[in-house]
């Protein structure tokens, strides 16, 4: 049969009349429609439009293959279904079908062949239901059944494995396991029982268990077994000494359970282990704890131990003395209940931080109700806090007294500074007054000497003129001396402006200014000069004085030479000036520079200016 998507001629009215009673046009949950013998759609109901999405005028005349997937069409599934319906009288199948929008749904489809009165095939009635949700539910149920079967199989394997594992665990357990009857006769011993006490099954069959118990523990063990016999199903814990096959005694820790009423066990079960090492360690720990307590009781600092709820678990004698209470009275009490005023203090915050963050804390705090300054060293521990408390009241009181003294000294220094500033102002005013008073007679001396030379120079002769020049030169020297004294007095009052100073540029400027109007007979060598941190104006004054001195002291030589440079120092460059003129024994002894002053026409104040 052809499945081309072509329109077929409309059926005759006799066919429509026969279909009218078969198909219910208003059914919306089922797609019920008529197709011709070759699979072309003749009718269409509301249910078909609802399920498949096609309007009647869009689908009538189309082949039913439009509802099938490409894979089903490739297998000619539509025509196979029609052929099966003819052969069987009706054919029902399920599968994925396509809607108009291309989406898939799981459909239950029934094809029923229709015949006329003469038995001729006139077409098929097709009923389609959307059972996608049912399909999903069925698939989910199948998945669940498969998963359930997988889990049952897996759990069965686990049970088998666990049973083998538990059997091996019992046989190879580190703890010994024995089963006994009501008369304490052995029924079963695990392999580890021999490892613990050295006795094998044959050894134990020849004697009773009670005979291996240490004489001092026999009564205790007998009472324990009586207790176990009277408490079915309730574990009873006991510790006692048992004789090892080698002759020495070992400590045994056991749990006895009366399981005589359990028909699967019908015995008293004893789980036991060798705790000799633990017993010895506990004894050693007890001795060491006693030693530690002796140390804590003898130290000069207070010591307390707190649990995680800040309740005292230990307090030494010293803390009792500091707080004025017996140390034992603190045990079990909450620290904030005893000292409520400390809630919210630095100590309170440090305790909580140490617990929360598990970090060491150290701080100082003052507790006013006891007038107590304390230094706290707080250590976190598994049990809570360990706190060393030192009474530092004496030191803090001394510090407070020292601070008070310091503040009073600062006030006195401030007052003294104010007084000194006033005195300095008076001295500055006095300096200017003195310089003015000194310059007035010097100007008169210099003026009269000039007049004497001009008016009587020829009369007094060469020696007279030399004396007059000496008077004038000394007057000028005295004037310069006054200027340098004033400059020296201003150094301590001048505010410094410190920055990166270009030493080479400053030196070049000084040399240029000092050689202005000077005969060009000096040989000056200026080497590389690194910059430094300084006040440019002050450092220039230093260079002016030093270079000026070098010019003066070397001026009497035939070929004066001056070298300016630097050498490396631990704290920075060290600058120097070297010349071949008159020198000093010491740059600090500026009063001894009078020889240089006389010979070189200086006042002897340049070097102390540099030192200052």
Secondary structure as GFF3:
##gff-version 3
##sequence-region A 1 612
A	DSSP	alpha_helix	13	22	.	.	.	ID=ss1
A	DSSP	beta_strand	31	35	.	.	.	ID=ss2
A	DSSP	alpha_helix	46	52	.	.	.	ID=ss3
A	DSSP	alpha_helix	56	59	.	.	.	ID=ss4
A	DSSP	three_ten_helix	64	67	.	.	.	ID=ss5
A	DSSP	alpha_helix	70	74	.	.	.	ID=ss6
A	DSSP	alpha_helix	77	88	.	.	.	ID=ss7
A	DSSP	beta_strand	91	98	.	.	.	ID=ss8
A	DSSP	beta_strand	104	115	.	.	.	ID=ss9
A	DSSP	beta_strand	121	130	.	.	.	ID=ss10
A	DSSP	alpha_helix	132	172	.	.	.	ID=ss11
A	DSSP	beta_strand	176	180	.	.	.	ID=ss12
A	DSSP	beta_strand	186	189	.	.	.	ID=ss13
A	DSSP	alpha_helix	191	197	.	.	.	ID=ss14
A	DSSP	alpha_helix	201	205	.	.	.	ID=ss15
A	DSSP	three_ten_helix	209	212	.	.	.	ID=ss16
A	DSSP	three_ten_helix	215	217	.	.	.	ID=ss17
A	DSSP	alpha_helix	218	229	.	.	.	ID=ss18
A	DSSP	beta_strand	236	243	.	.	.	ID=ss19
A	DSSP	beta_strand	249	259	.	.	.	ID=ss20
A	DSSP	beta_strand	267	274	.	.	.	ID=ss21
A	DSSP	alpha_helix	276	298	.	.	.	ID=ss22
A	DSSP	beta_strand	302	307	.	.	.	ID=ss23
A	DSSP	beta_strand	312	315	.	.	.	ID=ss24
A	DSSP	alpha_helix	317	323	.	.	.	ID=ss25
A	DSSP	three_ten_helix	327	330	.	.	.	ID=ss26
A	DSSP	alpha_helix	335	338	.	.	.	ID=ss27
A	DSSP	three_ten_helix	340	342	.	.	.	ID=ss28
A	DSSP	alpha_helix	346	357	.	.	.	ID=ss29
A	DSSP	beta_strand	361	367	.	.	.	ID=ss30
A	DSSP	three_ten_helix	368	370	.	.	.	ID=ss31
A	DSSP	beta_strand	372	380	.	.	.	ID=ss32
A	DSSP	beta_strand	384	391	.	.	.	ID=ss33
A	DSSP	alpha_helix	393	490	.	.	.	ID=ss34
A	DSSP	three_ten_helix	491	493	.	.	.	ID=ss35
A	DSSP	beta_strand	498	501	.	.	.	ID=ss36
A	DSSP	alpha_helix	503	514	.	.	.	ID=ss37
A	DSSP	beta_strand	523	526	.	.	.	ID=ss38
A	DSSP	beta_strand	532	535	.	.	.	ID=ss39
A	DSSP	alpha_helix	536	554	.	.	.	ID=ss40
A	DSSP	beta_strand	561	567	.	.	.	ID=ss41
A	DSSP	beta_strand	574	579	.	.	.	ID=ss42
A	DSSP	three_ten_helix	590	593	.	.	.	ID=ss43
A	DSSP	alpha_helix	594	600	.	.	.	ID=ss44
A	DSSP	alpha_helix	606	611	.	.	.	ID=ss45
###
